[in-house]
Each structure stands twice: as C-alpha cells, then as structure tokens.
Amino acid sequence: MFIASRLYRHPLMINLLAGSAAFLAYASMYAFRKPFTAASFDGLHVGGIDYKVWLVIAQVFGYMLSKVRGITWIAEIQRQHRARTLVCLIGFSWIALLGFALIPAPWNIPFLFLNGLPLGMVWGVIFGYLEGRRGTEMMGACMCASFIVGSGVVKSVGMWLMVHWHVSEFWMPFTTGLLFIAPLCLAVWVLEHLPAPDAADVAARSVRLPMDAATRRAFLARFLPGIAMIVMAYVALTITRDFRDNFAAEIWSDLGHGGDASVFTETEAPIAVAVLIITAFTMIVRNNLRALMLNHVLIFGGFSIAVLATWMHNHAMIDPLGWIGLSGFGLYLAYVPYNATFFERMLATFRVGGNVGFIMYIADSSGYMGSVAIILVKEFGGMHLSWASFYAQTVMTLSGIGMLITLVSALYFYEKARRARLSVPVAAAA
C-alpha cells in the first residue's frame, strides 16, 4: 500500500493516470453523442430534407447552446461539484436517447436537441481536473486523442450493433451508450481522486481559480484582439472538423467505402497516436511564451497539411483513404492544441489567475454556431455538391483563412508578451 501511494504521488504517474482517465471519460461521452451518425436512415426525409441532416442540426444546435451557457457556467464551477455534474450531464443525454428510440420519426428529432444540450459542458468539467499542472500538455493530449479515437470507435460499435446484433438505427444510440456507462464511472472516480496541483505546478503555470463577472470582463478587455483572432481560427477548424465527423458515413459512401464499419477506426487511430505524441511533447518546453509560439506553429502546420492533402486528392495524387486520413491529421493537429495546450500556455505566459474553461467556451460556442450555419448552407443554400466535394471545398477555403489568422495571432501574442516583459522593471522601479 505504501509503494502504491508513493507511485500515485509521483508526477509522471499522476500525468498518466489523469490523462488516461480523461481519455476514457471523454471517449465514453462520445458514446452518448456520436453513434447516430454511423446510421444513414435511408429513405427518411422531412420537408424534402434528409432526416439525418435534421438530426445533426438538432443535436449540434443543442450542443452549441450548451457551449454558450458554458462560457459563464464552466468559468464559475467549483472543484467539489465536478463529479456529480458529469454524471448528471451525461445521464440526461442518455435519457434523451431513450426518448429518441421510443418516439417515432420524425417526432423524435427534438430528442437529439435534448441529447446535445448537456454534452457541450462535459469538456470543461473534465479539463478542470487537468489544467494548471506542469503535465497538463500530456494529460490534455491524452484527453484530446479521444476526440479522434472516441468518435471513430463509437461509430464502429454502433454499426457493429446494427449489422451483427440487428439493433435498429433508432435503438442503436441508446444501446451504445449503455455499453460505456461502466468505463465512464471508472474514469470519473479516478479523476475525482487526483491530488490537486502542487506548489511547483502553481509556480510554473499560475493558480487556476473560478472567474466571476468582473474577472471575465477584465480578461476580455486585456486580450480582446487576440481572443477575436483565436475565435475566428477556431471557428474555421470546428466547421471543417465537425462536418467531417458528423457526415463521415456519407463522405465514405461518396468515396466508395459505404457500409464498412472498420473504416472509421482505421483512419482515426493512427491520427490520434500521432497527434497525441506531437502535442504531449510540447510539455518539455518550459518557457511558456516559447510553448505558446510552438502551439501557433502546430496550428499553422495542421491547416497547411489539410490544404496540401486536399490539393493532392483533387489532382489524383493520393487515394481517398490517404486524403481523409491526412486531411484529418492536419485538422486535428490544429484543433487539439486549442483544446489541450494553447490556452493553458496563454494563461501561464501572462500569469492570469483564471481558468481555461472561460476562453475555451467562447471559442467553442462560436465554432458550433459556424457548424450549424455551414450545414444549413449545404442543405438550403442551393448548393448541389456531394458530401465529399463539399468537404474538400470547405477544407481548402477555411484552412487557408485559418493559416493567415494564425500568423497574425502569433505576432500579436509575441508582441504583447514582449511589452509585458519590458514593463516589469519600470513597474518595479516605481
């Protein structure tokens, strides 16, 4: 018992435990959010629009509203309420999936809205356990790997249930969630028993505290131009990544891989491993400003890879599997730093005594507004493109914009940090 206790207190062991538990918790959340996207609901239309499109719009709209509410709610949440909050949020979403199964189509569409409504706040609750530590990059990278693996795995599980166990498309989401309740509870238990950040963590990364209204206003006033740029780049990423994720089945069908359950996991697992390793290694950069600049490099590089992969596919230089895999790697290489390390290092660079959740939820809520908008444009804007073609055009346009914004953002934060350093001696002398 003594040896186990000593290991549990070792920083590396804490990093591994926290990262693994966060990965499992967030991957389990995907079992309540994404399985329905593996179904095609062929032949169902509402108002001349594909029934599945209505489902995606309903869930993403609920998820978006959850992100908007999370701007203040996550910023203010207290440490002792996290575990109970997680259970309640995901429990509500699971009950909504039961309603989706029991109520016939199309009257069950609102239950997907209710399903998405609590899930947008899960990220903030989980990341609250991880932030403000010297190992936050490793932990956050593990958690963010679940964005990639979790979504692919639960869609594979959902398709497996339909093909091999003959579970209907309507009961499949609820059944998939049932399979992930035990892993979720285990992960929450581990997170709840993690030790708090120690003095060395606070010295390296700054103390993390709930943010009241006055603190939030002061934070926005201090960083408004940078936050605006972050939000614009993140909106571009969220639109593209979320479209790829929500309509993966349709994109694969366009590319000749429809009905293949394994394709979701086969393309996403290598991406998750590569992005996890790259992001986690930013932990070795001790200087917070240098790490913040490195995050800009990763984001710019991710956008560039997505553009290059799409250009190569458009010119028949790589096959569809390579295109979806490589473009996905680029998008996640840009997306994961925002969710794992970018804001962590931003707060540490400027010694801000707040929390990551506040700024992350400003970006996230804006991103999912964009995600809803792009789906509406695709369906109601008179565009007659296939899912794969629309994805390709979205990647080329929004990633190009994201590259430009990322360059300007890097210049802004570097100059702001430089001026802050120069002002310290003056303030001290005064």
ABEGO torsion letter per residue (X at the ends): XAAAAAAAABAAAAAAAAAAAAAAAAAAAAAAAAAAAABAGBGBBBGGBBAAAAAAAAAAAAAAAAAAAAAAAAAABBAAAAAAAAAAAAAAAAAAAAAAAABBOAAAAAAAAAAAAAAAAAAAAAAAAABGBAAAAAAAAAAAAAAAAAAAAAAAAAAAAAAAAGBBAAAAAAAAAAAAAAAAAAAAAAAAABBBBBAAAAAAAEBBBBBBAAAAAAAAAAAAAAAAAAAAAAAAAAAAAAAAAAAAAAAAAAAGABGBAAAAAAAAAAAAAAAAAAAAAAAABABAAAAAAAAAAAAAAAAAAAAAAAAAAAAGABBAAAAAAAAAAAAAAAAAAAAAAAAAAAAAAAGBBBBAAAAAAAAAAAAAAAAAAAAAAAAAAGBBBBAAAAAAAAAAAAAAAAAAAAAAAAAAAAAAAAAAAAAAAAAAAX
